[in-house]
Amino acid sequence: MKVLGWALIVLGIAMLVLPGPGLLAIVGGLVVLSVHYVWAKHLLGRVKIRALRIAMKEVQTWPRIMAGAMSGLVVVAAGIAWAAQPPIPGWWTIGDQWWLPGGWGIGLALIASGLIALLLLLYCFRRFRRPRTSSRRGDSGL
């Protein structure tokens, strides 16, 4: 189990710069390691509190909700394009080997990351979104 926890953390750190749900992998690694290490349990508690505060804040305004949804959709669309491996466009001058490297594996990781982001947004919206109270003058709520 310790090896799995450390592997998830290392993989998560790599996915911070590569396509994939890096932060989720790191948290998953902390969850596994928290069974064996007190420091991981304390760190996981701090991460959870911070993540919940951010989640509550991010779903309180429609512009933030829409930005999150659009970002998730853009990542999914990029993953679909990456997995489809379109031909190299004429304007690409860097080199053929650098056009969408990794093929369908990276595309699937991007699609998974975008879908996870959208599902987390939906979860946070349903759990933390407070209904807006009426602010019109003279509205007695009746």
N, C-alpha and C positions, 0 to 999 in steps of 0.2 A: 504493500500500500504506500509506503514511503516513496518508493521508486515512481509509482504512478503520480503522486502529488508533485514531486520534483519535475517529472517529465512534463506535466501539464503547465507548470510555471515556466519552464524553459521554452516549451512550445508557444505559450502565450506571449512571452517576451519577443520571440521571433515574429509572431503574428502582429506585433505592434507596428512593424515596418513592412511585413508581408501581408497579403490579403488573408483575412480570417478574423474570427472573433477573439482577438488577443486578450482583452480585459476579462472576458468570460472564462477563458482557459486559465488565466492567472487566479481568478476567484475560485474556480473549480479545484485548482491545485491547493489553494489555501484551505478549502473545505476538507480535502483529503488529509492534508498535513495537520489540521487542527485536532484530529483524533489522536495524533502522536506527540505534538509539540504545543506547549502552553503559549509560546510566542506567536504561533500561527493562529491560535484561537483568539488571542487579544487583537492581533492585526485584522483578522476577519471581522471581529465585532466593530472595529473602527471603520473599516471599509463599508460594512453594511449600513451603519448610521449615516455615513457621508453619501452613499449611493441613494439612500431613501430620501435624504434632504434634497439632493439634486433632482431626483425623480419628481418629488412633490412640486418643486419650483418650475420644472420644465413643462408641466402640463396645465399650468394655470392660465396661460394666455394662448389665444388661437394662433398668433404668428409663430410662437415656439412650437406648437403642435404641428402646424403645417410645415415648418422648416424640418422638423424631425421626420415627418412622413415623406416629404420630398427627398430628403437625404437617403432614407432607406430605399425608396424607389429607384433613385439614381444608382445606388450600389447594386441593386438587383439587375437593372438594365445593363450596367457595365459588365456584370458577371455573365449575362446572356450573350452580350457582344463578344466577350473574351472567349467563352466556350464555343461560340460559332466560328471563331477564327476567320474573320473576313479577310479578303486579299489585302496585301500591303498597298496603301494608297500612294499615289505618285509624289505627294509632298513629304513622305517619310524619308529622311536622309541619314538617319543614324546607323542603319544597318539592318539587314533582314532578320538577324538573330535576336534583335531587341524589339521586334514587333510582337506585342502580346505574348511574352515568354511564359511558358508553363502550360499552355494549352487549356484543355477542358478542366483539369484539376483545379487550377487557379480560378477559372470561371465558376465552378461549383462552390468553391470556398467563398467567393464574392456573393453569389446568390444566397448561400446559407447565412452569411453575415448580414446581408440586407434584410432577409426574412426574420432573423432573430431580432434585429433592431426594430422592425415594424411590430413584431409580437410584443416586445418589451414596451414599446410606446403604447400599444393598445392596453396592455396590462396596467401600466401606470395611469393611463387615462381613466380606466374603469375604477382603479383603486383610490387614486388621489385627487381626481378632479372634483373640485367643489362647485356646486351649482351657484350660479351668479344670482345675487339678490337684486331685486328691482331697485333702481336708483332714481326713478322718475319722481318728481315732486308731486305731492298730493296723492300718491298711490298708497292706499292704506292696506294693500295686500288682500282685499276682499274681492 
